[in-house]
Amino acid sequence: MIRSVIAASLLLGTAFAASPSFAQTQVSIGISGWTGFAPLTLAKEAGIFEKNGVSAEIKKIPQKDRHLAIASGDIQCAATTVETFMIWNANGVPIKQLFQLDMSHGADGMAVRNDVESIADLKGKTVAASAPGTSPYFVLAWMLNENGLSLDDVTVVNLEPSAAAQAFVAGQNDAAMTYEPYLSTVRDNPDAGKIIATTLDYPIVMDTFGCTPDFIAENPEAVKAMAASYYEALEMIESDQDEAYRIMGADVNQDAAAFGKSAAYLEWQGKDANKAFMSGGIQEFYDKAGPLLEKIGIIREIPATDTLIDTSWMD
């Protein structure tokens, strides 16, 4: 009887050790429905995170609120645009970028009415954009600045990207800042207006993935596993695109074909691109983005770039 109990205990212990759920690092990740973040969803839904020892919960949180979720401890990691990490850190929410996710190649843009001939023509008009501190607001400020205007020259109505696109197509506001998959709502309704500028004209939207310093320090292997999982998701997109697009599209209520249309306007970044960006490209971007963020009052002081990234986990 004793031998049977011991044998059963040993067998049970072996089963526990073999079960991945007992070796998982728990992490909550904040993202939005932006197409560039979709490989993170794929890594979750296709079991890639779990296979690599990470039990990931993905939470859809608007960009304007994501830093609050980090500060409260509701999430430990987040995906967002590069300048947003500067904003969060400058405003007392420490989080370090680990690896680059994507580059927008036309996936973010400004929609205007058909009678608007240039961005300079928006002076005195109403533009829908997310709240200060978000990517659409930053892109609006950048585009205006490059065309001799400032945020004071327009009236900004704060609407999230999906609502901004829908309102624009419905005839509200003179212009709208949005991104894929919502920008395609405008592409598909040319009578409502046109896209006057995108990140093909202003290549300033790029996204990274980051975690709090405490999470990174306490979970170095999980950091490596999350990066590896992201790159495995990119490999799945290459090897089984139809299934990958189906999974990623379902998360934002798109079929595979519609998702593929949105994805055509961006480029997910692999290992080599990430290393190049983290070793130089990010500094070049911050050299221009920091002063603009300071000028428009989003930050009071520009943080040093090396305080915003952590590449110690890289091979």
Buried (B, 14 or more C-beta within 10 A) or exposed (E): EEEEEEEEEEEEEEEEEEEEEEEBBEBBBBBBBBBBBBBBBBBBBBEBBBBBBBBBEBEEBBBBEBBBBBBEEEBBBBBBBBBBBBBBBBBEBBBBBBBBBBBBBBBBBBBBBEEBEEBEBBBEBBBBBBBBBBBBBBBBBBBBBBBEBEBEBBBBBBBBBBBBBBBBBEEBBBBBBBBBBBBBBBBEBEEBBBBBBBBBBBBBBBBBBBBBEEBBEEBEEBBBBBBBBBBBBBBBBEEEEEBBBBBBBBBBEBEBEBBBBBBBBBBBBBBEBBBEBBEEBBBEBBEEBBEBBBEBEBBEEBBEBEEBBBBEBBE
